[in-house]
């Protein structure tokens, strides 16, 4: 298949008034095409920082990082990925359709192609018929689906998601987890997903990257043995519980290293 994202000995140190902060240290990771990879760890462990490096929003201070064989900045210019932030970030004065159109307008797509793409992605995230609504007329979960639709609108192969469901209640979150798996199955995208939730990481992922803080580094990479088809009640199976236990042990070991 080949790696679409590859980090080798990746370091990122921020210089602050209180001295250097080692956000990432010696990170080595390969993500293959079509994988769903979750990053989990405590606050300050570098999960989001790594995603931001992939998106060329932060610049590493050491090592190498490639996206589709290019530098992250080249990949950004080639529209290699869509990015979904923690907050939906929809403009309240634009309709849902016009929010989704925004990157397409900036990229210079024709009016006809904008309409077609908006229609397609609204269907993809089960929001057909909501294009003329404004963000305040939608629930939090629906707003996040609209944000995902916006990231999918220009059909990038990679979808980067920074804890998109963290602020939602558990019932809505479960529903969106199911929908995200269905979306991934339909599109075959490569997904990088940041979360603080062990059940969410295990339920969604083909690979789970466990990280620890000070400095941000990878303590374990777990290839999931779970089948691609995953009803919610798979979380009650011994296989699921075993993977969740390994994630929890990895997180605990990372904290013990800091003591």
Secondary structure, DSSP 8 states (H G I E B T S, - for coil): --EEEEEEEEEEEEEETTEEEEEEEEEEEEEETT-EEEEE-STTSSHHHHHHHHTTSS--SEEEEEETTB-HHHHHHTT-EEEE-SS----TTSBHHHHHHHHHHHHT--HHHHHHHHHHHHHHTT-TT-TTSBGGGS-HHHHHHHHHHHHHTT--SEEEEESTTTTS-HHHHHHHHHHHHHHHHHH--EEEEEES-HHHHHHH-SEEEEEETTTTEEEEEEE--S-S---GGGGGSHHHHHHHHHHHHHHHHHHHHH-
